């Protein structure tokens, strides 16, 4: 299943954002919410769970994976579902395209931040 989903993602990203009818404000809003706001909320959620002693004691890799899940772009299956249903394929393609472009920068910044946060714990 994974190789076929990767092929669908590649096909969607190759279309690029040019044929989309989605507005620039919507693209910016979704991308900012997904790549900037959600990771900050994730830091708060993981910190709260740590203070409540819900997390595994002393396992930094577990905390890193919990933080990392808030940082990644939207799931590839978003594009796969849109493609299979034939609904909003261009819009999903545009959103995925821009999220993956800007995720290069945001992932590197947040991974560095996560390492610094986890090294102090």
C-alpha positions as CSV (number, residue, x, y, z in Angstrom):
1,X,0.0,0.0,0.0
2,X,2.8,2.4,0.9
3,X,4.4,2.4,-2.6
4,X,1.1,3.0,-4.3
5,X,0.3,5.9,-2.0
6,X,3.7,7.4,-2.7
7,X,3.0,7.1,-6.4
8,X,-0.3,9.0,-5.9
9,X,1.5,11.7,-3.9
10,X,4.2,12.0,-6.6
11,X,1.5,12.4,-9.2
12,X,-0.4,15.0,-7.2
13,X,2.8,17.0,-6.4
14,X,3.8,16.9,-10.1
15,X,0.6,18.7,-11.0
16,X,1.8,21.6,-8.9
17,X,-0.4,24.4,-7.6
18,X,-1.2,26.0,-10.9
19,X,-4.5,24.4,-11.7
20,X,-6.1,25.0,-8.3
21,X,-9.1,27.2,-7.7
22,X,-8.3,27.5,-4.1
23,X,-7.3,31.1,-3.0
24,X,-3.9,32.2,-1.8
25,X,-5.4,33.2,1.6
26,X,-6.7,29.7,2.1
27,X,-3.4,28.1,1.2
28,X,-1.5,30.4,3.5
29,X,-4.0,29.9,6.3
30,X,-3.9,26.1,6.1
31,X,-0.1,26.0,5.7
32,X,0.5,28.4,8.7
33,X,-2.0,26.5,10.9
34,X,-0.5,23.1,10.0
35,X,3.2,24.0,10.0
36,X,3.5,26.8,12.6
37,X,0.5,26.8,15.0
38,X,0.0,23.1,15.4
39,X,3.7,22.4,16.4
40,X,3.4,25.1,19.1
41,X,0.2,23.5,20.4
42,X,2.0,20.1,20.3
43,X,4.8,21.4,22.5
44,X,2.2,22.5,25.0
45,X,0.2,19.2,24.9
46,X,3.4,17.1,25.3
47,X,4.6,19.4,28.2
48,X,1.2,19.1,29.9
49,X,1.2,15.3,29.5
50,X,4.7,15.2,30.9
51,X,3.7,17.3,33.9
52,X,0.7,15.0,34.5
53,X,3.1,12.0,34.4
54,X,1.2,10.4,31.6
55,X,4.3,9.8,29.5
56,X,6.9,7.0,29.8
57,X,9.4,8.1,32.4
58,X,12.8,9.2,31.0
59,X,12.2,8.1,27.4
60,X,13.3,11.1,25.3
61,X,12.8,9.3,22.0
62,X,9.1,8.8,22.9
63,X,8.7,12.5,23.6
64,X,10.5,13.4,20.3
65,X,8.2,11.2,18.3
66,X,5.2,12.7,20.0
67,X,6.4,16.2,19.2
68,X,7.4,15.2,15.6
69,X,3.9,14.1,14.8
70,X,2.6,17.6,15.2
71,X,5.3,19.0,12.8
72,X,4.8,17.0,9.6
73,X,2.7,18.2,6.7
74,X,-0.8,16.9,6.1
75,X,-1.0,13.2,5.5
76,X,-0.4,11.7,2.1
77,X,-3.7,9.9,2.4
78,X,-5.4,13.3,2.1
79,X,-4.3,13.3,-1.6
80,X,-5.0,9.6,-2.0
81,X,-8.6,9.9,-0.8
82,X,-9.2,13.0,-3.0
83,X,-7.7,11.2,-5.9
84,X,-9.8,8.0,-5.4
85,X,-13.0,9.9,-4.9
86,X,-12.3,12.3,-7.7
87,X,-13.3,15.3,-5.5
88,X,-11.1,18.4,-5.0
89,X,-8.0,16.7,-6.4
90,X,-6.5,20.0,-7.6
91,X,-7.1,21.7,-4.3
92,X,-5.6,18.9,-2.3
93,X,-2.7,18.8,-4.7
94,X,-2.1,22.5,-4.2
95,X,-2.3,22.3,-0.4
96,X,0.0,19.3,-0.3
97,X,2.5,20.9,-2.7
98,X,2.9,24.1,-0.6
99,X,2.9,22.3,2.7
100,X,5.7,20.0,1.5
101,X,7.7,23.0,0.1
102,X,7.5,24.9,3.4
103,X,7.9,21.8,5.5
104,X,11.6,21.7,4.5
105,X,12.2,24.9,6.5
106,X,9.7,24.3,9.3
107,X,10.8,20.7,10.0
108,X,14.4,21.7,10.3
109,X,13.6,24.5,12.7
110,X,11.3,22.4,14.9
111,X,13.6,19.4,15.0
112,X,16.4,21.6,16.2
113,X,14.0,23.2,18.8
114,X,12.8,19.7,19.9
115,X,16.4,18.5,20.4
116,X,17.1,21.6,22.5
117,X,14.0,21.2,24.6
118,X,14.6,17.5,25.2
119,X,18.2,18.0,26.1
120,X,17.2,20.2,29.1
121,X,14.7,17.7,30.4
